[in-house]
Amino acid sequence: MNVMEAIKERRSVRAYKQKPVPEEKLQKILEAARLAPSAGNRQSWKFVVVREEEKRKKLAEAAANQSFVAEAPVVIAAVALNPDYVMRCEVPSYAVDLAIAVDHMTLAAVEEGLGTCWIGAFYQNQVKEILNIPEKYKVVALLPLGYPADNPRGKSRKSLDEIICYETFKE
Ligand SMILES: Cc1cc2nc3c(=O)[nH]c(=O)nc-3n(C[C@H](O)[C@H](O)[C@H](O)COP(=O)(O)O)c2cc1C
């Protein structure tokens, strides 16, 4: 599978089979996060792999009761270790860095026949407490990972005409 095929095939998966994720596949997906670029190559991140059922249930509750989060046999919490660093362009690097790493994992998962769903609707303090994450860090995303139990249709996207302009910005 090439990159464009993985990009086109990826969907947010919100139903998972009760089938374990093979360790080898998990390691490939984590490797995709490890290889992601980051501002100044700081790699100020940590990825907490959660398999314990009790913890996954608690994470689903912390994610505003999105129960499919606990259905997935693996949930990965993406944690920024330096959330205060702001780049010269006035953009905090942590959200950018972690987004790239998480997206690498979503695409690597597709290649492994696995599904994911970026979860941003969660309570920061609750997830920190469940996973023993120090206050000074920031959880950027939860990523349930498992074999898809549904086959979601692709969501529509704006056309290129709507989102691209050339040479100068146009509203
Ligand atoms: C930053 C971010 C936060 C998101 N949070 C949630 C979430 O909490 N729950 C959920 O079901 N989907 C969540 N999504 C998934 C989006 O709803 C989904 O990507 C979008 O509808 C497009 O669908 P697709 O991923 O299938 O292409 C999130 C996606 C992103 C990028």
The ligand as an ORCA input file, in Angstrom:
! r2SCAN-3c Opt
* xyz 0 1
  C      -8.634     16.891     16.436
  C      -9.703     15.862     16.186
  C     -10.559     15.521     17.232
  C     -11.542     14.533     17.030
  N     -12.295     14.108     18.099
  C     -13.205     13.113     17.911
  C     -13.921     12.578     19.016
  O     -13.743     12.952     20.180
  N     -14.808     11.578     18.757
  C     -15.026     11.086     17.506
  O     -15.848     10.174     17.363
  N     -14.332     11.561     16.438
  C     -13.426     12.549     16.616
  N     -12.684     12.992     15.555
  C     -12.877     12.411     14.201
  C     -13.562     13.381     13.228
  O     -14.921     13.489     13.547
  C     -13.363     12.817     11.803
  O     -11.987     12.793     11.515
  C     -14.084     13.649     10.740
  O     -15.468     13.599     10.922
  C     -13.772     13.143      9.321
  O     -14.111     11.761      9.200
  P     -13.035     10.678      8.798
  O     -11.944     10.679      9.861
  O     -13.763      9.357      8.785
  O     -12.489     11.039      7.468
  C     -11.695     13.944     15.746
  C     -10.824     14.294     14.715
  C      -9.828     15.218     14.942
  C      -8.861     15.526     13.812
*
